[in-house]
């Protein structure tokens, strides 16, 4: 049984875990180890068991090559490599050996050096495939500006304020919606604008889309600003500067709560 170690707390690690296992056809032969409020959401994890303690078995580690806090020592593991701010991450004295490293995006230079020096095999530009999804969808207008985020309430408020500002600037008159739908790609087709943060999955799914207007958020171990900049388009040439605090207008045209990114 494959053990996919996805400690990190947010939705993104679980989304990436399931997509990785689906891509390799391992969904029926794996468990995910995670502590996340989304661990019980079957829209997110499907039928893959999610455990809080790591069992024995071949190990795949997400993002942090020795676990979030450097808690995994010794042994061997495959590594699913997303960007990490390497200067903020502490490895243990005896980190796991890397069997196969799957490179999902450009890495921090020191992180890339670490991976290439230690991995037995490096899979370049590994492309994740999301599993098929279905859900009873809420009623929506024929067209809309779509807000997608699973972060804390203050970030949701900031992203909604950003969406209202951009829609005013660009003359977008469709209502702004943010329904609880996962994955949000299910309702993206009729969106005239798509607003997300700059996380890995949001940019993987929408980066480069001319409708996409990402707003990067600060993260301890991630650099959303750099990721958004890599996907810059003529309509979105550079990451916007975040504003804080944000006060939500009383007469907002927003319906629902933020859709969950996949």
N, C-alpha and C positions, 0 to 999 in steps of 0.2 A: 504494500500500500504506500503510494507516494505521499509524503508529508510536505505540504506547501506552507511555509512559515511566513505569515503575513502580518506580524505585529506592527502596529502603527496607529491604530485607533480610528482612522477615517474610512470613508466609503471607497476611496481610490484603491487601497491595497486589496480589498475584496474583489472589486471589479477587475483589477489586473490579474488576480489569482484565478478567477473563473475563466477569463479570456485565455490565459496561458494554458490552463488545463484543457480547455475546449480545443484550442489550436492544435495541441498535440494528441488529442483523442484520449485524454486521461481522466475525464470527469468521473467515470465510474470506478476508478482505481485510485482515488485520492481522498485525503482529508485536508482541510485548511485549519491552521492554527492561528487564531486571531482573538483579540479583545476589542470588539467594535459594537456600537449600538445597532449596526446594520446586520450583525451576524445571524439574526433570526429571520431576516427578510428573504423569503424564498424567491422574490423577484431578482434579488442580487446574487444569491449563492446557489440557486437551483436546488438540486437534490444532494449537493456535496455536503457532508457533515462538517460542522465547524466546531472545533474543540478549543478549550482554553489552555490545556496542557499538551506538550509535545510528546506524541507516542514514538515508539521505535519505527524506523522505516527509512527508505531513501529520502534524503532531504533536499528540498528546493527552497532557497531563501530569497525573499522579495526585498529589493531596494538596498537593504543594509547587510553587507556580506557576513557579519557576525551577529545579526540581530540588532534591534533598535538601540539597545543599551550595551552592546558588546557582550551579551549574555551567552552566546554560543561559542564554545571553545573546542578545538580538536576535531577530528573526524574529517569528513569530506562532504561537500554539498554542491549542487548546481546553484547558479546565481542568476537571478533575473535582475538585470542592471538598469535601473532608472537613475537619473541624475541625483547625486547627493553632494551637498556642500561639505566637501571632504575635510576642510579645516575645522568644521564643527563636530565631526564624527570621531568617536574614540574606539579604536580597535582593541580587543583584548590581547594579552601577551601571546596567545596561541590560537589565532583565528582558524576556522575550518579551511582546509585545502579546497580549492575550487576545481570541480570537475569540468563541467561545461558552463560557460558564461553566455547568456543571451543578452546582447546589447540592444536596448529598445530605443535609445536616443543618444545624442552626444552627451558624454559624461564630463564631469569635472576632470581637468588634466591629471591631477594626482590620483583620482579614482580610476581613471583609464589606465594609468601606468601600473597601479596595483593589480588590476584585473589581468592585464596582458602579461605581467610578470608571473602570475600565479596560476592562471587557468590552464588546464590541460588542453582545452579546445575553446575557441571563441566563435560564436555564431553572430555574424555582423548583421545589423539592421533587421533584427527579428521582428516580424510584423504580426501583431496579435489580431485574432479573428474573434469577434464577439459572438456568443451563442445566439441562436434564434430566440426571439422574445415575443411575448403576447401578454396583453393585459386589457381588461375592460377600461376603455378610455372615457374620461369625462367629456361632457359636451363642450365644444370650443367654437369660437367664431370661425368663419371661412378662412380668414387670414389674421395673423397676429405677430407681435414681437415676443419672442420666447426667452424667458429667463430660466437658467439652469444652474443650480448650486445646491450643495449639501452641507455647506459650512455653518458656522454659528449664526445666531440671529442678527448680530451686528453686521456681519458680512453680507447676509441676504439683503438687509436694508440698504447697504451701500451699493450693492449691485443693482437693486431696483432703482435707486436714485440715479445711478449712472445710466441705466436704460432710458429713464425719462429724459435725461439731459440729451443723450445722443439722438433719441427719436425727435426731440424738438429741433435739434441742429440739422438733422437730415430730412426733415419734413415727413417723417413716418407718422401716419395717422391711425394705423391699426392699434387696437388695444394691446396693452402689455399683459401677458399671462404667465403664470408660474405654477402650474398644477403639479400635484404630487404624482408624477409618472416616472417609472423606471423600466427600461432606460428611456431617457428623454428623446433619443433618436426616433422613437415610435411616433412622435408628434412634430418632428422637425420639418417635415416636407412642406407644410403650409405656413411656415414661419418666414416673414419678410426680413427679420433680424433675429440673430441668436446671440444672447449675452451669457457669458460664462466667466469663471475665474480662469487662471492660467495653469491649472493643474494638468498632470500628464494625460489623464483620460479625456478631459475636455478638449485639449489641444489635439490629441490623437484623432478624435472623432470629428472635430469641427475646424481645426486649424487649416487655413488656406481657403475655406469657404468664404466667398465674398460677402455673405450675410453676417459673418461672425464678427462680433465686437467684444473681445476678451478684456477683462479687467484683472490684472495680476494682483495677488495678495501676498503678504509677507509670510514666509514659512521658515522655521528654524533650519531645516535640512534641505529645503528645495529652493530653487531660484525661478519663480514663475515669470519674473520680468525677462530673464534671458530666454526662456522658452517661448514666450509670446513674441519676442523680437525675432526669433528664428522663423516664425510663421508670418512675418509682416507682409501685408499686401498693399496695393495702391490705396485701398479704402481704409486700411488700418495700418499705418506705416510704423507706429511705435506704441509701446505700452503707455496708457494714460497714467497720470499721477493720481494716486489715491487721495481722497479727501476724508478728513476725520475731524470732528464727528459729523454724521449725516443726520439731518432731521427730516423725517418723512412728512411730506405735505399732507394736510388733512384730506384734500380732494384728490387722492391718487386714483389713477385709472387702472390699477393693477388688480387682477383677480386671482385668488388662490394663494398657495404658498409655493416656494421655489420648487420647480421640478428637480428631480435628482439626476445628476449627471451619471452616465454609465461608465 
